[in-house]
Amino acid sequence: MKRKRDNDDEGEIEEDRLSVLPDCILHNILSFLSAKGVVQTSILSPRWKYLWKRLPTLRLHSSHFRHLKQFTKFVSQILSLRDGSTSIHTLNFHRHGLVEPQLLKRVINYAVSHNVQEIFIEVKCEIQHFPPCLFSSHTLTSLKLAVVHPKIYAMRVLFPNSLDLPSLTTLCLHLFAFSVGDDGRAEPFSTLRKLNTLIIDKCEVVGAQNLWISNTTLVNLTIVIRNYPPDACIEIELSTPNLCTFHYIGSPFHKFYGSKSNFSSIKHVDIDVRLMACSAKYSKFLLDWLVDLANVETLTLSSPTLQVELPSLSNMKSLKVITKQPSSIPEGMLGFLLQNAPSAKVEIID
């Protein structure tokens, strides 16, 4: 990483501007690279030789290796050679194919023991392959898990009933199953005392049709649900007095319950209905939702949602409609929605 100045007749060599930057800035630059790419920078110059060992971000992706054995060996070397006195801020671990249980446990144990704050794991395994420390870390603020069952894709990995994550503010779960308690409903989030954002992506409830989302600090909720027929819908009960933003993607046959005080706190709603040809069946479900969400201020809808007669919303300040075909918006529908909120800003997004 040396270069010669064009106006230097004596051939004096000066160090490049990048290498003279402080470690914190170089670490921020390197944090966008995979661990493999970060280690490769060690050959640039003596300044970069050991820089990777103190990087607080670990991005371990098996797709960057031709053979999976190479990936396993590389991860083991990274954990062995890394500066053990440096905390880990972010762990990003992706393993295509079945993950080796010992490797997964070693990576998670290492991250938690080094005060990790953010974890994103995408693997194929069973829940027992995760060490208990992942669900009892006192430094973890963000946890994103995408886990596929190793035997049957349609089967969901069972999510733990007990969580001890006092610092967690963001939780994102993909393809998990929640088990029910003695009261016949699943309640997996009530112990998270600082939870702000929750994303539930294609998760299910085992042995019941009732998912209870109970959390006093939750502000942002996103639910993505597979396309169920009406007779297989689940019931989602909200006990979230501080919920402000609600984003829903999927079939509209699921019932929402909650007290008026819970629904009244919701100001921003985004509904993306994915079933185009079932308006007659889902109209009642959707109407029930929006009647309960009477205090909504900003509403974003996919164009199929407008195929049913929706209630007008008096507190609405902004309405967005996402559509590829403006003609799919029923004539007079926007006027009906805005009749009690004539000053609301309308935006058509195609």
LUMNUVO-120456 format. One record per residue (C-alpha): x, y, z. Coordinates in pm, whole numbers, plus 50000, padded with zeros to 5 digits. Each point is the difference from the previous one (the first is absolute). Layout:
// residues N
XYZ/...
END
This chain:
// residues 350
500005000050000/502745024149899/499985024049710/502435024449838/499105036649966/500065012849641/501825032250092/502684983750212/503265000149799/501914981450267/497554971150003/498925004850358/497264975550100/497055010450211/497424978250173/496534999049843/497265019950166/497864969650082/502634982650212/500595030350221/496385000950114/499404989650363/498994964250080/496395009250081/499415013849650/501724970849828/497994975850213/496815017549890/501034995749635/500914963550050/496734992650178/498224999849664/502184971449872/499704962850062/502514985350245/501804983849707/500415033549827/501135016550322/502744974350059/501225004549643/500785036650072/502804988650235/502374996549702/499695036649897/502695013450233/501334996250355/497385025850108/497224975749899/501614967550112/498264997050337/497185024949954/497414972749933/500684983550335/498455029550185/496975004549775/496775000450208/497924986649708/499984963649886/498294991449671/500344962549953/498304988049680/500534965149860/499075012149649/503425016549979/501694965850004/500124973549730/499894971050248/498184999150334/503004984350172/501985030949906/497355021550165/500094979750322/503795001650014/500015037349927/497485007850277/502034979750251/503165018949905/498295033750025/498804992850353/503414986650105/502115028249854/497745029650073/501035024050279/498074986050296/500045033350185/497825016449732/496254998650048/497694990049715/497375025149902/498404980849711/499944963249904/498564991049660/500084962249944/498574983349687/500454963049930/498504985649680/499034964050057/499924981650330/502135017350262/502434980150214/498615002150357/503425004150161/500945028049763/496775018950067/500384996250376/503625011149990/499215031349797/497085010350223/501834992450325/502965020549879/497815029749901/498025000250325/503144996950211/501365030549814/496995021850085/498334998649659/497265025849940/498514990049665/499554964849858/498604989149664/500024962449939/498644981749696/500454962150022/498364966049960/499894981850335/497874991050303/499515022350301/502144978650231/503025008949788/499805035450135/501835003650332/497875013250290/502215030850031/498475014449680/496675004250179/501485013350324/502515025949880/499905032650198/501835020049730/497964989849696/497905028649857/499014985549660/499264963649912/499004988349651/499534962749945/499064982449676/499994962850072/498844972049768/499214965650142/502614975049875/497584971849918/496755014049863/499805035049860/496325003450095/500874992650364/500825029950220/502795001650257/498555003950349/500815033650160/501024999950371/497285008350251/502375017750235/502165030049906/502365019450223/501135028449774/499705031850210/501715022749744/498224987449687/498265027449798/499614982749659/498844964349934/499464985049653/498854963749965/499634980649674/498394965349968/499624992950372/497194982950192/498715011650338/498754975450258/497005006750223/499965002850376/497554986150253/497465026849906/499854986849642/501765028849828/503545009049902/501605029850174/503725001249911/500795037350032/498685012750333/503354996750182/501845023349760/499965032250202/501675022549741/498584985849678/499285027649748/499744982149664/498604965349931/499884982449661/498204966549973/500564984949655/498064968549902/499884986450354/497314976950139/498424989150326/500214963450098/496934983950151/497815031049998/498715028049783/500745028550239/503185020950005/500165025650279/502395028949937/500355015250343/502635026650058/499795033950169/502915016349815/499354988249643/499715028849750/500424983949655/498384967049897/500324982149664/498134967549929/500544979849682/497674970149969/499684972749739/496834998449792/497634980250217/496424991649900/497365016950219/499264968450200/503664996550103/500585035450120/501585007550336/498945025150261/502505026650101/499375017950326/501825032650061/500865012350346/502355027749889/498965033550149/502885019149837/499764985149651/500255028049742/500814983749663/498394968549862/501064983549672/498144969349872/500824978649693/498094969049894/496534985249985/497395020750185/498054972750177/501595003350342/498085015550286/501485026750223/498875005850354/500905025650262/498585027150219/499105033949853/502905015650189/502424976449824/498665008049653/499705037250064/503775003950032/500564987749641/500575030049771/501744985249695/498634969749812/501314982049690/497854971549862/501204979749702/497404974049904/501444973549772/496804982549887/498595017349695/496784980849935/498324995350335/498605034250090/496574986250081/501484976350258/502425022750175/497985032450008/498564993450346/503434992450146/501505031549855/497085021650106/500324987550356/503705009450000/499485035449879/497035006750224/502234991750297/502785021949856/497845031250002/502835022750123/502404992149716/501735030849858/501974985149708/498684970649801/501834981049724/498014974349801/500704976849710/497485004849719/498264965950055/499055012450346/497885027349842/497784974749825/497824999050310/497975027850155/502145014750277/498945023450279/500915036849979/502595010350257/499575034050161/503525003250149/501884990649684/502695024649889/501664979349725/498804972549764/502344980449772/498804974549746/502554976249845/498914987749657/501424990649662/496685007649835/498295032250111/496824987749832/499774972950268/498915026450252/496194999250012/498365032149885/499045021950292/501914979250257/502595026650083/497305026050042/498104977050233/503074993850214/500765037050021/496495013250056/500715006150368/503645009849941/499945023849701/503405015150079/501854966549996/502884997249757/499444973149733/502854982649819/499634973449727/503154978549974/500374979149684/
END
